[in-house]
Amino acid sequence: MRRNYEALFGAFYERYFDFKSEKMSDAEALACTSDAYFGVQSRGEMEKAVVNIAEGKIYLTHSKIFVKAKEKIVEALNSLDLQKLQLETTPDEYKDILERRDMVLDEIDNITVDYSPYTRWHYYEMEKEVKNYFWIIVNEVKDKNGIIEKVLERFERECTNTLSENIVVKTTLVELLLRYDIKENEQFVEIRKELEQFDVNEIGEQLTEDEKIDLSIRIKEVLSKL
């Protein structure tokens, strides 16, 4: 049982990072991993414990946790049949599982709860991802106007996924382009129009109130420079 126990933790984490390598957000990568291991939980209490602990531990590294995911993990870990779990594991494994379970249950309340049902990049994560990609390509692209096209191509999926991702990508992109005085471009003009027409109230629960305020300030600042 020892090898299966350790291997299951490792396999769950490996699958998560495989999804991350496909340029998924933290939230989407974990949601896909959770879906992939949904059936595994029915095999026994050990599997149920390990999958939910692994998912919970990864969430502890995220900035937010979807409310339904939190409820699912907490319910699963609190409903473990400890008698069955003891029969399926060695004494050391049993002790380790309970310690890991308690750590997840103790710390999961420290994560900001996300009430939006949309799986997406969160505000600061999206901003960081755009900046990281921009700095990678800025010195590689000879035609600076081509930077806009490459960034929009890289984040096409995100821009069509949710309004929050779309507007954060484009706000961040404009901020970066202004540093390089890149604004005489048809695509740039279209982005500017989009920022001018943007209504932060349409985002709903995709951003927190503090994030909405920060985004509004950023948009106002970039528009004042155009």
C-alpha positions as CSV (number, residue, x, y, z in Angstrom):
1,M,0.0,0.0,0.0
2,R,2.9,2.4,0.7
3,R,3.8,2.7,-3.0
4,N,0.2,3.3,-4.1
5,Y,-0.2,5.9,-1.4
6,E,2.8,7.9,-2.3
7,A,2.4,7.4,-6.0
8,L,-1.2,8.8,-5.9
9,F,0.0,12.1,-4.3
10,G,2.8,12.3,-6.9
11,A,0.5,11.5,-9.9
12,F,-2.0,14.1,-8.8
13,Y,0.6,16.8,-8.6
14,E,2.2,15.7,-11.8
15,R,-1.1,15.9,-13.7
16,Y,-1.7,19.4,-12.3
17,F,1.7,20.7,-13.5
18,D,1.1,19.0,-16.9
19,F,-2.1,21.1,-17.3
20,K,-0.1,24.2,-16.1
21,S,2.4,23.6,-18.8
22,E,-0.4,23.9,-21.3
23,K,-0.6,27.6,-20.3
24,M,-3.7,27.1,-18.1
25,S,-4.4,29.3,-15.2
26,D,-3.9,27.9,-11.7
27,A,-7.7,27.5,-11.2
28,E,-8.3,25.8,-14.6
29,A,-5.3,23.4,-14.2
30,L,-6.6,22.3,-10.8
31,A,-10.2,22.0,-11.9
32,C,-9.1,19.8,-14.8
33,T,-6.9,17.7,-12.4
34,S,-9.8,17.3,-10.0
35,D,-12.1,16.2,-12.8
36,A,-9.5,13.7,-14.0
37,Y,-9.3,12.1,-10.5
38,F,-13.0,12.2,-9.7
39,G,-13.5,8.5,-10.2
40,V,-10.4,7.6,-8.3
41,Q,-12.0,8.7,-5.0
42,S,-14.6,5.9,-5.2
43,R,-12.0,3.2,-4.9
44,G,-11.5,3.6,-1.2
45,E,-11.0,5.9,1.8
46,M,-7.3,6.2,1.1
47,E,-7.9,7.4,-2.4
48,K,-10.6,9.7,-1.3
49,A,-8.4,11.2,1.4
50,V,-5.3,11.6,-0.8
51,V,-7.1,13.2,-3.8
52,N,-8.9,15.8,-1.6
53,I,-5.8,16.5,0.5
54,A,-3.7,16.9,-2.7
55,E,-6.3,19.3,-4.2
56,G,-6.6,21.2,-0.9
57,K,-2.8,21.6,-0.6
58,I,-2.5,23.0,-4.1
59,Y,-5.3,25.4,-3.4
60,L,-3.3,26.6,-0.4
61,T,-0.8,28.0,-2.9
62,H,-3.4,29.9,-4.9
63,S,-4.7,33.4,-4.3
64,K,-8.4,32.3,-4.4
65,I,-10.5,29.2,-4.1
66,F,-13.9,28.7,-5.7
67,V,-16.6,28.4,-3.1
68,K,-18.0,25.1,-4.4
69,A,-14.5,23.6,-4.5
70,K,-13.9,24.6,-0.9
71,E,-17.2,23.1,0.2
72,K,-16.4,19.8,-1.6
73,I,-12.9,19.4,-0.1
74,V,-14.0,20.3,3.4
75,E,-17.0,18.0,3.3
76,A,-14.9,15.1,1.9
77,L,-12.2,15.4,4.5
78,N,-14.6,15.8,7.4
79,S,-16.6,12.7,6.2
80,L,-13.7,10.3,5.9
81,D,-14.5,6.9,7.5
82,L,-11.5,6.6,9.8
83,Q,-12.1,3.0,10.6
84,K,-12.0,2.1,6.9
85,L,-9.0,4.3,6.4
86,Q,-7.1,2.5,9.1
87,L,-7.8,-0.9,7.4
88,E,-6.5,0.5,4.0
89,T,-3.3,2.0,5.3
90,T,-0.3,1.3,7.5
91,P,-0.1,3.1,10.9
92,D,2.4,5.6,9.5
93,E,0.3,6.3,6.5
94,Y,-2.8,6.7,8.6
95,K,-1.0,9.2,10.9
96,D,0.4,11.1,7.9
97,I,-3.0,11.4,6.2
98,L,-4.6,12.8,9.3
99,E,-1.8,15.3,9.8
100,R,-2.1,16.4,6.2
101,R,-5.9,16.5,6.4
102,D,-5.8,18.6,9.5
103,M,-3.4,21.0,7.9
104,V,-5.6,21.5,4.9
105,L,-8.7,22.0,7.1
106,D,-6.9,24.5,9.3
107,E,-5.5,26.6,6.5
108,I,-8.2,26.5,3.8
109,D,-10.1,29.3,5.5
110,N,-7.2,31.6,5.0
111,I,-7.8,31.6,1.2
112,T,-9.9,34.3,-0.4
113,V,-13.2,32.7,-1.5
114,D,-14.1,33.2,-5.2
115,Y,-17.9,33.2,-5.8
116,S,-17.7,33.5,-9.6
117,P,-18.4,30.1,-11.4
118,Y,-16.0,31.0,-14.2
119,T,-12.7,29.1,-14.2
120,R,-10.2,31.8,-15.1
121,W,-7.0,33.6,-14.4
122,H,-7.4,35.8,-11.4
123,Y,-6.6,39.5,-11.5
124,Y,-3.0,39.8,-10.3
125,E,-2.1,36.4,-11.9
126,M,-3.4,37.6,-15.3
127,E,-1.5,40.8,-15.0
128,K,1.7,39.0,-14.1
129,E,1.3,36.4,-16.9
130,V,0.9,39.2,-19.5
131,K,4.0,41.1,-18.2
132,N,6.1,38.0,-18.2
133,Y,5.2,37.1,-21.8
134,F,5.7,40.7,-22.9
135,W,9.3,40.9,-21.4
136,I,10.1,37.6,-23.2
137,I,9.1,38.8,-26.7
138,V,9.9,42.6,-26.5
139,N,13.5,42.2,-27.6
140,E,12.7,39.3,-30.0
141,V,10.2,41.1,-32.2
142,K,11.9,43.4,-34.7
143,D,8.7,45.2,-35.7
144,K,7.5,46.7,-32.4
145,N,3.9,47.0,-33.8
146,G,4.0,43.2,-34.1
147,I,4.2,42.9,-30.3
148,I,0.5,43.7,-30.0
149,E,-0.4,40.9,-32.4
150,K,1.8,38.4,-30.7
151,V,0.4,39.2,-27.2
152,L,-3.2,39.1,-28.4
153,E,-2.5,35.8,-30.2
154,R,-0.9,34.3,-27.0
155,F,-3.9,35.4,-24.9
156,E,-6.7,34.9,-27.4
157,R,-8.2,32.1,-25.3
158,E,-8.2,34.1,-22.2
159,C,-9.7,37.2,-23.9
160,T,-12.6,35.2,-25.2
161,N,-13.1,33.3,-21.9
162,T,-14.2,36.0,-19.5
163,L,-14.6,39.8,-19.5
164,S,-12.2,40.1,-16.5
165,E,-9.4,38.3,-18.3
166,N,-10.0,40.2,-21.5
167,I,-9.9,43.7,-19.9
168,V,-6.9,42.9,-17.6
169,V,-4.9,41.5,-20.6
170,K,-5.6,44.6,-22.6
171,T,-5.1,47.1,-19.8
172,T,-1.7,45.5,-18.9
173,L,-0.7,45.4,-22.6
174,V,-1.5,49.2,-23.1
175,E,0.5,50.0,-19.9
176,L,3.5,48.2,-21.4
177,L,3.1,49.6,-24.9
178,L,3.1,53.1,-23.6
179,R,6.5,52.6,-22.0
180,Y,7.8,51.9,-25.6
181,D,5.7,54.6,-27.2
182,I,3.9,52.1,-29.3
183,K,0.4,53.5,-30.0
184,E,0.2,54.4,-33.7
185,N,-1.3,51.0,-34.6
186,E,-4.8,50.0,-35.7
187,Q,-5.0,47.2,-33.0
188,F,-3.9,49.7,-30.4
189,V,-6.7,52.1,-31.4
190,E,-9.2,49.2,-31.1
191,I,-8.0,48.4,-27.6
192,R,-8.2,52.0,-26.6
193,K,-11.8,52.2,-27.7
194,E,-12.5,49.0,-25.7
195,L,-11.0,50.5,-22.6
196,E,-13.0,53.8,-23.1
197,Q,-16.3,51.8,-23.4
198,F,-15.6,49.4,-20.5
199,D,-18.0,49.4,-17.6
200,V,-16.5,47.8,-14.5
201,N,-19.9,46.9,-13.2
202,E,-20.3,44.3,-16.0
203,I,-17.6,42.2,-14.5
204,G,-19.7,41.1,-11.5
205,E,-18.0,38.6,-9.2
206,Q,-15.1,37.9,-11.5
207,L,-13.2,40.5,-9.6
208,T,-13.3,41.6,-6.0
209,E,-14.3,45.1,-5.1
210,D,-10.7,46.1,-4.4
211,E,-9.6,44.6,-7.7
212,K,-12.4,46.6,-9.5
213,I,-11.1,49.8,-7.9
214,D,-7.5,49.0,-8.9
215,L,-8.5,48.2,-12.5
216,S,-10.6,51.4,-12.8
217,I,-7.7,53.5,-11.6
218,R,-5.3,51.8,-14.1
219,I,-7.6,52.3,-17.0
220,K,-8.2,55.9,-16.1
221,E,-4.4,56.5,-15.9
222,V,-3.6,54.9,-19.3
223,L,-6.4,56.7,-21.1
224,S,-5.2,60.0,-19.7
225,K,-1.8,59.4,-21.4
226,L,-3.4,58.9,-24.8
